[in-house]
Amino acid sequence: MSTYSIKDLEQLSGIKAHTLRIWEQRYNLLQPKRTDTNIRFYDDDDLKLILNVALLNDNGIKISKIASMSSHEVREEVMKLTERSLTHDDQIHALTICMIEMDEERFDKILSTNILKLGFEQTMLNIIYPFMSKIGVLWQTGAITPAQEHFISNLVRQKLIVAIDGQLSQRGGKKFLLFLPEGELHEISLLFASYLIKSKGHKVVYLGQSTPNDDLLSVYKLHQPEFLLTVVTTSPSSEYVQEYVSALSERFSGAQLLVTGYQIIGQDLVFPENVQQLNYIRDVKDLLEELEPVYQEI
């Protein structure tokens, strides 16, 4: 079982620590435990409760009423709310609860419902991608466990692979080579980029996680893509990323390099002429819009 500080609860729920303490004292909403050294902490049940409370409170239900409800009544009200609500924040909040509870069935239902209502691309851009960014930060700060992050990442990855497989192959268009650097395993953004590129009728050569440099070069020589796209989240680290980008530029001087990720964005990097930084996944869409359209064959 995981343990959380009140600061962790604040980060995960969006409710200020000061407000949580007031609710705790006034409504006996939370009952923190204490370590042997008398430090307060909260467990998984406390976190699930406060996430549900935050969602209900954000939707106009008074905290006094929520405090009088049983845990079953709270959960039932949350499920009703997320099924009828279309706000992106509510859906992201509901997915956070699924992550904490590791509730695959509920996660899949929420995701499938949003895909039916909004379409796959808009669900990814407005719900899943912000959600993944949020839990990535929470994982790095230790507010959630690696197991919880991996659980969600694998479910999203499965959805992306199914969506990519559903794209029709078309003739023409540009060729993109997609890969992650050696040691890099965070694949969600690369998969979504693949989906976007294929949805516009362009070709994708997908190498995926932790691609050795020599293998990358051999595939490049074989396919001669116009674009290479990579995402640098953890590897190489910030102290080596400039060297890595410069080496890519030199090795693949005949292609346009598209780079993004945590170790790229916001860093003081110098980009060679054939390297373009993407600040957000929507930048991939913008770039694709600038290319000559590929018309689907009838």
HELIX and SHEET records of a PDB file:
HELIX    1   1 ILE A    6  SER A   13  1                                   8    
HELIX    2   2 ALA A   17  TYR A   27  1                                  11    
HELIX    3   3 ASP A   44  ASP A   58  1                                  15    
HELIX    4   4 ILE A   63  SER A   68  1                                   6    
HELIX    5   5 SER A   71  ARG A   84  1                                  14    
HELIX    6   6 HIS A   88  GLU A  101  1                                  14    
HELIX    7   7 GLU A  104  LEU A  118  1                                  15    
HELIX    8   8 PHE A  120  THR A  123  1                                   4    
HELIX    9   9 MET A  124  ILE A  128  3                                   5    
HELIX   10  10 TYR A  129  GLN A  140  1                                  12    
HELIX   11  11 PRO A  146  ASP A  165  1                                  20    
HELIX   12  12 ILE A  188  SER A  199  1                                  12    
HELIX   13  13 ASN A  213  HIS A  223  1                                  11    
HELIX   14  14 SER A  238  ARG A  251  1                                  14    
HELIX   15  15 ARG A  282  GLU A  290  1                                   9    
SHEET    1   A 3 THR A   3  TYR A   4  0                                        
SHEET    2   A 3 ARG A  40  ASP A  43 -1                                        
SHEET    3   A 3 LYS A  33  ARG A  34 -1                                        
SHEET    1   B 5 LYS A 203  GLY A 208  0                                        
SHEET    2   B 5 LYS A 175  PHE A 179  1                                        
SHEET    3   B 5 PHE A 227  VAL A 231  1                                        
SHEET    4   B 5 GLN A 256  THR A 260  1                                        
SHEET    5   B 5 VAL A 275  GLN A 277  1                                        
END                                                                             
